[in-house]
Amino acid sequence: MNLISFLILGLIAGWLAGTIMKGRGAGMLVNLILGVIGAYLGGFLFSLFGLSAHGFIGSLITATIGAVVLLFLINVLKKA
């Protein structure tokens, strides 16, 4: 996937993660950045469990799951 597509995918995933974690997001801009980072995390988590996703929708699901996990971890660390 080229860089522009990856960034767009990450931005959409960050927005979705912020929506899913309603009330627990870190603000629109931070959620978008976390989506890009979450795309990497989602890919790592999927490979850890032997899963793979193909196509745009599969990549979007992977990135969104990574971003949700990342937002969750950030919220846990904020409370500590």
Sequence and secondary structure as in RCSB ss.txt:
>XXXX:A:sequence
MNLISFLILGLIAGWLAGTIMKGRGAGMLVNLILGVIGAYLGGFLFSLFGLSAHGFIGSLITATIGAVVLLFLIN
VLKKA
>XXXX:A:secstr
  HHHHHHHHHHHHHHHHHHTTT    HHHHHHHHHHHHHHHHHHHHHTT    HHHHHHHHHHHHHHHHHHHHH
HHHH 
